[in-house]
């Protein structure tokens, strides 16, 4: 039995149904020329099955008892249930990205079983474009997001003809570290000097911000809360991932129809969509963005009526889609 670090115990203690503490990743893979999606899935499963040895990182789970202060130790399973942790799924037709993200939403919103090693790997086929998806989920008490990405990089290869890939629980991958180039004494001293200058500049920067807050009537602090809108709500236990892809030509056509630039038409469309609801009073960008939006589809206000950054969260009182630039 291995004692659990305090940070890992805090992730377990703070986890709730509305606030899960696992990290997930979704990757899409294109089969080789002449290879079907089913053949690629079989190849991946065969590579995973051939790795019989499992690193302890993928065999540990919280050990009882659980106190009000959380868990204090890890327990290690001698074997893992591959059928439970590694799952093969076929999406329902038509197999769009919408169906893929719906499946990922349901899987990502469920808490991991603490009586098993807290990780899952889903191999997903049935996409209409012939690609194969792999969704992985692992608890934050076991590995953080950065370490999970590094492990993923060790699994993959930039060479499409490289077939030496292995399972993420392969001990050779988990313990592997990339060699770092040796740094000279001059580079070390230069790094220390740069860090010292940055720390020394914190004081003058803080004084500058404080003086600006006293002298400037329209001062906006660097860190401010975004206004509450119908798009900014508390995250509950039900999660949903969504994505959509459009051709650039369609976006340019929308921009031309709105006689606006393509980089600013999206915000104008959103404001116009919610223009006839009460939410438009708070559907404005946060002041720290310093935006310059212009939508010529509606009458613009005179320059003298342009509000200060302080009043963006409640402006305008009447017009639904004003000029904020």
N, C-alpha and C positions, 0 to 999 in steps of 0.2 A: 504494500500500500504506500502510495506516494502522497505527501502533503500537498495540498492545493495552494497556489499563490493567492494572495488577497485579491488581486485584480480579477482573476478568474472567478473567485467566489462572489465578487460583487456583480459580475455579469449574470451569474445564475440567480442571485438574490434579487436583482432589479428587474428580472424578466417577468412580464405579465402577458395576458392574452392580447391586450391592445398594443404592447410594446415588446415584440419578440427580439431576442438578442442573437440571432444568427445572421450570417452573411451568405449571399448567394451570387452565383455567376451563370450567365447564359452565353454559350458559344454556338456558332453556326458553322458547319463544315460542308464543303462542296466535294462530292465524289470525284474520283479520277475519271479521265476520259474513258468511256466504255464500261464504267462501273455503276451499278445501280445503288440506290439509297439502302436497300436491304442488304446488299453485299458489303457496303461500308459499315453498317451496323454490326453485321456478323464479324467483320474484321476487328472492330473495336471491342466487342464482347470477348472474342478469342484472346486478344491482347490482355484484357483485364483478368480473364480467368487463368491465364498462364502465370500470373503473379500470385503465387500461393502465400508468400511471406508478407505479413502485414506489419507495418511500422507501429510501434506502441501508440503513436499519436492518434491513430485511427482505431485503437482498441480500448481507449480509456473512456470512462464514464464517471459521473459523480458517485462517490461511495456514501452509503448511509452511515450514521444518521444525519438527518437534516435538522439543524437547530434554527432558532430565530436569528442567529448570526450567519447563517448560510452553511455551505459545505466546507469541510476542512481537509478532505483527502480525495484522491482519485482511486478508482478500482479498474482493473484491466481484465477484459474478457480473453480467455484463452483462444477462442475462435469467434468469428463474426458470421452472421447470417447474410450471405451474399444476395440471396433472393429478396431480402428486406432492404438492404442498403443500395443495391444496384438494381434499378428498375428499367424495364423496357416498355415504352409506351408508343401507341400509334394514335395520332391525332384524328379527330372526326373530320369528315369532308366538309368543306373543300380544302382544308389544310392550309389556310392562310396564316399570316402572322397574327391575326386576331385570335384564331384558335390556339396558336402556340402560347401567346401571352395570357390567354384565359387559363390554360393549364398551369402555366408558371405562377399565375396569381393565386390559384387555389393551393398549390404546393408551398409557395413561399409564405402564405398567411397561416399555415399550420405550425404549431410548435414542435420541436424535436423531442423525441422520446428520451427521457433522462435515464431510463432503465436499460438503454442500449447505447453503444457509442454514437455520439450525436453528430451524425453526418449522413447525407443521402446523395446519390448520383442517379440522375434520370437520363436515359438515352431515348431520344424522341425522334420518331420518323413519321412519315405521312404528310410532309410539307409538299404543297403543290408544285414547287419549283425544284424538287428533287434533293434539297439539302437535308442534312441531319443535324439535330440540335442536341446539345448536352447541357443539362441544368444541374448544377451542384449546389449543395446547401450544407453548411457546417457551422457549428456554434462558435460564437465569438470567444467563449472561454477557452476553446481549444486552439484556435488560430485567428489572427486578426486579418483584416482585408489585404494589407500589403503582403504579408507572408503567404496568403492564399494565391495572390497574383504571381508571386515568385515561384510558387510550386507549380502553377499552371504553365508558366514559361518553361520550366524544366521538362514538363510533359510533352510540349509541342516542339516542332522543328520548322524552320523556314524552308526546308527542302521538301517539296511535295513527294519526292520519291523515297524519302527516309521512312522505313517501316520499323524502326527500332523503338518506337514509343512504348511506354509502360503505363501501369496503373498509378494513380496519384498516391496510393498507399505503399508504393514500392520503397523499401528502406533506402535504396540507392538514390532516390530522388529527394526524399525528405532531408537526408543528412548532407546533401550536396550543396556546396557553396562555390560561387564563382570566384576565381582568383582576382584579386585586386592589384592593379599596377602599383609598384613601389613609388612612394613620393619622396622627393628630395628634401633636404633640410630647408632649402630656400622656399619651396612650396609650402611647407608646414608653417614657417615663420610668416609668410605672406597671408596664409589663411587665418592665423591667430591675430595678425594686425587688422585684417578686414573685419573680423568678429569684434575686436575691441572698438573700432571706429563705429560700427553699427550700434553697439551698446551705448557708446558715448553720445550718439546722436538722438537717443530716446528722450533725454531730458529737454533739450531745446525744442524738439518736435512737440512734446507735451505742453511746454510753455506757449508755443505758438498757437496751438489749438485752444488753450485756455484764454489767451488774449483775444483771439478771434471771437470766441463765445461772448466775451464782455463788450467788445467794441462794435461788432457787426450785428445790426438788428435782424438780418435775415440769415443768421448763422444756423447751419444744420450740422449736428454732430456726426462724426464719421460712422458711428454705429447707431442706427435708429431702427425702430420696429416698423415693419411694413404695415400698411393699413389693412384692416380687416375687410375681406370681400367674400363673395360667394365661392370664389376659387381658393380661398385660404381658410380651410377648416381643419379641425383637429383630426388626426389620423386615428382611426379605430381598428378593430380586429379584422374587418373586411378590407382586403387590399385588392387593387386592380391595376395591372400594368397595361398601358395602351401605347400604340405607336402607329404612325401613318406615314406613308411615303408618297410624295408627289414629284412629278417631273418639273424641272426648273422652268420649262416653257409655260406650264400652267400658272406658276406663281407670277411670272412676268405678265401673263395675260390679265391676272387679277390686278396687278399693279397698274397696268395701262387702263383698265376699266375704271379704276379709282383715281386715275391721273395722279398717282403718287409713286414714289420710288419703291422698288421691291423690298428694300430692307426696312421700310417703315410702314408698308401697307398692312402687315399683319396686325400691328397694334391698333391701327385705325379701324380695321374690320372688327376686332374684338370690342372696341369701344362702341362702334355703331350697333353691334349685335345686342349689347346690353344697354343701349342708349335709352330705351323706353322702360327701363326698370329702375327701381330705387337704388339698385346696387351701383349705378354709375357714379354716385357721389363718392364712393370709396374705391372705384375701379380705376386707380391712377397709379403711375409708377412711383416708386419711393424716391425721395429727393436726392439720395446719394447717387442715383443712376445718371443724373444730369442729362436727361433725354432731350432730343430735338425732333419731336414728331410733328408731321404736318399732313393733314388730310383735307384736300380741297373739295371733297364731295359735299361739305356743308359750309355755310357762311362762317368767315373767320372774325375773330374779335379784333378790335383795334389794339395797337401796341400798348396804349396807356392802360388797357384793362388786363394786361397779362399779370397774373398773380405772382406773388413771391413764393419761394419754395416752401415757406411755412404753411401756406394755404392750399397746397396741392391736394391734400387728403380730403378737402371738403369743397373744392372748386370743380365745376361751376355749379351755381345754384339752379340754373334753368337749362342752358343749352346742353344737349346730350353728347355731342361730339365736337368740342371746341378745338381751336388751334392751341397746342401747348408749346409751340416753338416760337 
